Amino acid sequence: MRDSANDSRAKIFLDGEEALVQHHGTPAGQKEIHAETLDLANGRAFPTPQLKRLVERIDFAAQLFSD
């Protein structure tokens, strides 16, 4: 079952990453980092289910420490 809230947040995040790669004011080193993030999300570096699980674990950890 897909969680549409997580999918929506992921799309917003990845759209932001794409914008930073395309933005002329983004330093080259940062563009590389944003491009690698997009590669990860698009399954070019790891299969998507592994990335999704990693993102879910990071999100869970962030919720634990947000109080």
C-alpha positions in Angstrom: 0.0 0.0 0.0 1.4 3.4 -0.9 1.3 6.3 1.4 0.2 9.3 -0.7 1.4 11.8 2.0 4.9 10.4 1.8 4.7 10.3 -2.0 3.6 14.0 -2.1 6.4 15.0 0.3 8.9 13.0 -1.8 7.7 14.7 -5.0 8.0 18.2 -3.5 11.5 17.4 -2.2 12.7 16.0 -5.6 11.2 18.9 -7.5 13.3 21.2 -5.2 16.4 19.1 -5.9 15.8 19.4 -9.6 15.3 23.2 -9.3 18.6 23.5 -7.5 20.4 21.5 -10.2 18.9 23.8 -12.8 19.5 27.1 -10.9 22.4 29.1 -12.2 23.3 30.4 -8.7 23.8 27.0 -7.2 27.6 26.3 -6.8 28.9 23.4 -8.9 29.7 21.2 -5.9 26.2 21.5 -4.5 24.7 20.8 -8.0 26.6 17.5 -8.0 25.1 16.6 -4.6 21.6 17.4 -5.8 22.1 15.5 -9.0 23.3 12.4 -7.1 20.1 12.7 -4.9 18.0 12.6 -8.0 20.0 9.7 -9.4 19.3 7.8 -6.1 15.6 8.6 -6.2 15.3 7.6 -9.9 16.9 4.2 -9.2 20.1 4.8 -11.1 22.3 4.1 -8.0 20.1 1.8 -5.9 16.8 0.1 -6.5 13.9 2.4 -5.5 12.6 0.1 -2.7 15.9 0.4 -0.8 15.9 4.2 -1.2 12.3 4.4 0.0 13.1 2.3 3.0 16.1 4.6 3.8 14.0 7.7 3.5 11.3 6.2 5.7 13.9 5.4 8.4 15.3 8.9 8.2 11.8 10.3 8.5 11.1 8.1 11.5 14.4 9.1 13.2 13.6 12.8 12.6 10.2 12.4 14.2 11.8 10.7 17.3 14.1 13.7 17.8 11.8 16.5 16.9 10.4 16.9 20.4 
